Amino acid sequence: MVQWNKTQEIDLIDLFRSFRKQKKLIALTTFICLILGLIFVFFTRPTYQTTAYLYPPSQASIEDFNVRLSEMDVLRPKQVFNLFTRNLTSEAIKRDFFNQVYLPSLPELKVKTQPKDKIYAQFLKRLTIKLADGKYLVSIKSQDAEQSSEWVKKYIELAANLTVNELVSERTKESQSIADALANEIAMAKATAKAHLLILNEAMKTAKAAGLEEPSVISRAFHMNAKSSADPSMIYLRGRKILENQVAILTAHESDDLFIRDISKLKEKYNFYKNIGSSNKSGHVFHLDSEIITPDVPLPPSKNLVILIFCLAGLMLGLGIAATRHILAAQDK
């Protein structure tokens, strides 16, 4: 056992002496690897990553999507943000961004020679969307720092625009339905007013034929009875003169709106709901936690780390070659 330790010690000393004799070989191997590392760093562009943190919007920021009248339901921030995140993670938005932004940024030769599905798979590796701690993270990697931040902004913008358009379309359909109902109500009110005018004309003719110029005692009794006074067959009892005045008043105006109850309120509501689709496109569908900043530090590994790894690899390779030569030389002896 003692003899083995002694031999081992002598072998290690010889090995280190061999390393000293072959130091030029070790230095040359290390230098060659250093050059390879520098070449690798020179031709390999660093990768930058920009990340945006998205939260649900506030109630105040989505008020433009809401209508302050009871006919329409009020949208809540969670509803709006759920729709936005559904679009954010949808395949449709990814494809739109890929076709509109990512693909045009690539060299024309690569687009023509590589399959589109392969390029799309490469794009998906650059894109990261995930939910963490109640917020959504959108990250995109690129060899250009400014391009990375611009891509994140454009991707979020695509999802936000789609969400706003969907919300506006949904609210417009809802408001149009209410506007149609109000238009029918206005039309019915006008038809009722015209029908009332016809009834008055017929009653006036009846009163004239009956020689009833003034309301009689009987007509006053009928007038005191609400049901009787509303009965079209009893209206003639008001007398020709009164009926003639009523008809003259109603026909003196081009519009019969003055004689329709609450017609102005109905028309105001109708115009409001009719035009609501063009006036509620400025709401915010998400809250950005902080400004999207262009990264100035690339993702690891850094250039210095890559060069250090190549140097260490060259040193280990040189030592390995020197050790192998020493062992082979010892075996020959």
Order of alpha helices (4+ residues) and beta strands (2+ residues): alpha-alpha-beta-alpha-alpha-alpha-alpha-beta-beta-alpha-alpha-alpha-alpha-alpha-beta-alpha
